[in-house]
Amino acid sequence: MENKKVVLAFSGGLDTTFCAIYLKESLGFDVYAVLINTGGFDGAEVKRIEEHAYRIGVKEFSCIDLNEEFYRDCLRFLIYGNVLKNQTYPLSVSAERIFQARAVALYARSIGAQALAHGSTGAGNDQVRFDMIFQILCPEMEIITPIRDLKLSREAEIDFLKKHGVDYAYEKAAYSINKGIWGTSVGGKETLTSKDALPETAYPSQVSRTDSQLLEIEFLKGEIHAVDGKTFKSPVEAIQYIEEKASPYGIGRDTHVGDTIIGIKGRVGFEAAAALIIIKAHYLLEKHTLTRHQLNWKEQIGNFYGNLLHEGLFLDPIMRNMECFLADTQKTVNGKVFIELLPYRFILKGIESPNDLMQSRFGSYGEMNKSWSGEDVKGFSKIAANQMAIFHSVNPSFGQESTQEKGSHE
């Protein structure tokens, strides 16, 4: 009689190694370990993790490269929406977790698994993201979370592995690093406080350039078309090129503070050179090529889209509605953005676009107009102010007090 199948989201670290052995030895499952690569692992690392997985007794190991799908279904909309959570964080890891969970669930369905498992603890956002995606896509499957359910300490996990003959070095790293194509999160003792900053040594990309360097990004309908005059097979390669060029400057580092899905405040460091540069460059180009009402609604919808994605609600149909809007706004977002890279910062120097609404033939702000007369402005101003003039004629004392006088009355 065959054992039941469980698909485990697997990274090869302490938690998922414990889960693999526990699911097999204590619960009697055949374990199918799946590594979902969203830019955090190179070929050598994948090979090492695969060898480790078979060494600890998994039935089958699979690695699914999700970069292109992740870009197509998510990253391009984060760029279209200029999404920065709390005006700071480009949703580097939180966005990846949603797609990792979706890929694991679809794989489990493809092999007819009876259960799904992940190594999340009970203290963070990832447990909710994985659980929600699993429940929606695989409602018939059991969800098993050994670390969370057993409330295990690191020491208890290591003791368990030793008893099962796993000879593996699990020295606790000073910093928790989660790397992906859209950025790298960095957690440590400093991010558990409200005042301490991560030290230079905490970041995986050390600063090795102190000169300046120019970067040119060309967008076509909101997507990266070329970088430094070079076209790529896909925007994924362009993102990787920008990251490789900018990360030696220490660009894109910051600390994100926000509300977690489970209702507590959280703090995490990150570095995301490519993500920050691309979003800021794209936004600058939009400011030249979109109308004020487009920009206003895009800002609101982009923030809403990012918040729902962060909270694991990617499969809500409202997300598809917003994606249609965001994509439609990109028809005229074409042109080049010129950037200067410097240590720890970058400068957006300007843009060049056939769709630039700052065309001199219509007038130069503060200098000269060519499309209207002074009489036109007088008439426009009179009509624009008409309702306010009526209001103040009916309510003559409204708004006449100074701010200081209002405060004294209160």
Summary of the structure (lengths in Angstrom):
residues: 410
radius of gyration: 26.1
end to end distance: 79.1
largest distance: 90.1
contacts: 1257
relative contact order: 0.12
helix: 47%
strand: 21%
